[in-house]
Amino acid sequence: MSEYPDRPKYQQLEEELKPYAALMGKAADAILDQNISNYPIFVVHQHQLDIGIPLLVNEPGGPKWSIHASTLEELATKNVIDMSRVDNFRKVYKNPEEHLCLFVLSELGANFIFIPRT
């Protein structure tokens, strides 16, 4: 993850999400296998959002993060990703069989990151 300027915070995030990597991997496989999209994206947040399908919900005494399964197409339709940038996004999108694409909403802002699948 060396391409990220705030490396320690991203490493911490990756550690916090490790227990849920298998869950996200299964959801990514379902999105791919059912031909829903070639671009599964997981929205990781601590807010109330109406994007994607909730996989994990942040609740008191529960997980720190909520995770919603989404797709490039949904994020473009909801103007999270500008339509003029969709082609550029497809070029940098990493192989979903090897990486999980996360759209993280945190104190660092809104960032796309890729973590290796385990």
C-alpha positions as CSV (number, residue, x, y, z in Angstrom):
1,M,0.0,0.0,0.0
2,S,3.0,2.3,-0.4
3,E,1.1,4.5,-2.9
4,Y,-0.9,6.0,0.0
5,P,0.5,9.1,1.6
6,D,-0.8,8.4,5.1
7,R,0.5,4.9,5.2
8,P,0.2,4.2,9.0
9,K,-3.5,5.0,9.0
10,Y,-4.2,2.8,6.0
11,Q,-2.2,0.0,7.5
12,Q,-4.4,0.4,10.7
13,L,-7.5,0.3,8.5
14,E,-6.4,-2.7,6.7
15,E,-5.8,-4.5,10.0
16,E,-9.2,-3.5,11.3
17,L,-10.8,-4.8,8.1
18,K,-8.9,-8.1,8.0
19,P,-11.6,-10.1,9.9
20,Y,-14.1,-9.1,7.2
21,A,-11.9,-9.8,4.2
22,A,-13.5,-13.2,3.6
23,L,-17.0,-11.7,3.8
24,M,-16.1,-9.0,1.3
25,G,-14.4,-11.7,-0.9
26,K,-17.5,-13.8,-1.0
27,A,-19.6,-10.8,-1.8
28,A,-17.2,-9.8,-4.6
29,D,-17.3,-13.3,-6.0
30,A,-21.2,-13.2,-6.0
31,I,-21.2,-9.8,-7.8
32,L,-18.8,-11.2,-10.4
33,D,-20.3,-14.7,-10.7
34,Q,-23.8,-13.3,-11.1
35,N,-22.6,-10.9,-13.8
36,I,-23.9,-7.9,-11.7
37,S,-20.7,-6.0,-12.4
38,N,-17.0,-6.5,-13.2
39,Y,-16.2,-3.8,-10.7
40,P,-17.3,-4.7,-7.1
41,I,-16.6,-1.9,-4.6
42,F,-17.0,-2.0,-0.8
43,V,-18.1,1.2,0.9
44,V,-16.5,1.3,4.3
45,H,-17.8,4.0,6.6
46,Q,-19.1,5.0,10.1
47,H,-22.1,7.0,8.9
48,Q,-25.6,6.4,7.6
49,L,-25.5,5.8,3.9
50,D,-27.9,4.7,1.2
51,I,-25.4,3.1,-1.1
52,G,-25.1,-0.6,-1.8
53,I,-26.2,-3.6,0.2
54,P,-25.2,-3.7,3.9
55,L,-22.8,-6.5,4.7
56,L,-21.7,-5.3,8.2
57,V,-23.3,-2.6,10.4
58,N,-21.4,-0.4,12.8
59,E,-23.4,-0.6,16.1
60,P,-22.4,0.2,19.7
61,G,-20.4,-2.7,21.1
62,G,-20.1,-4.1,17.6
63,P,-17.8,-3.6,14.6
64,K,-16.1,-0.2,14.2
65,W,-17.0,0.0,10.5
66,S,-20.0,-0.5,8.4
67,I,-19.4,-2.2,5.0
68,H,-21.8,-2.0,2.1
69,A,-21.3,-4.0,-1.2
70,S,-21.7,-1.8,-4.2
71,T,-20.5,-1.5,-7.8
72,L,-18.8,1.1,-10.1
73,E,-22.1,1.4,-11.9
74,E,-24.1,2.3,-8.8
75,L,-21.5,4.8,-7.6
76,A,-21.5,6.4,-11.1
77,T,-25.3,6.5,-11.1
78,K,-25.4,8.1,-7.7
79,N,-22.8,10.6,-8.8
80,V,-20.2,9.4,-6.2
81,I,-17.9,8.9,-9.2
82,D,-18.3,11.5,-11.9
83,M,-19.4,9.9,-15.2
84,S,-16.4,11.6,-17.0
85,R,-14.0,9.7,-14.7
86,V,-15.5,6.2,-15.1
87,D,-13.1,5.2,-17.9
88,N,-10.1,6.4,-15.9
89,F,-11.4,4.5,-12.9
90,R,-11.7,1.3,-14.9
91,K,-8.0,1.7,-16.0
92,V,-6.7,1.8,-12.4
93,Y,-9.1,-0.8,-11.0
94,K,-7.2,-3.8,-9.9
95,N,-8.1,-7.4,-10.6
96,P,-11.1,-8.2,-8.3
97,E,-10.0,-11.8,-7.9
98,E,-6.7,-10.6,-6.3
99,H,-7.8,-7.3,-4.6
100,L,-10.7,-5.8,-2.9
101,C,-11.6,-2.2,-3.9
102,L,-12.7,-0.1,-0.9
103,F,-14.3,3.3,-0.9
104,V,-13.4,4.5,2.5
105,L,-15.2,7.4,4.2
106,S,-13.2,8.4,7.2
107,E,-11.4,11.3,9.0
108,L,-9.0,11.2,6.0
109,G,-11.8,12.0,3.6
110,A,-13.2,9.8,0.9
111,N,-10.5,7.5,-0.7
112,F,-10.4,4.5,-2.9
113,I,-7.9,1.9,-1.8
114,F,-7.2,-1.6,-2.8
115,I,-6.2,-4.4,-0.4
116,P,-5.1,-7.8,-1.3
117,R,-7.6,-10.6,-1.0
118,T,-6.7,-13.2,1.6
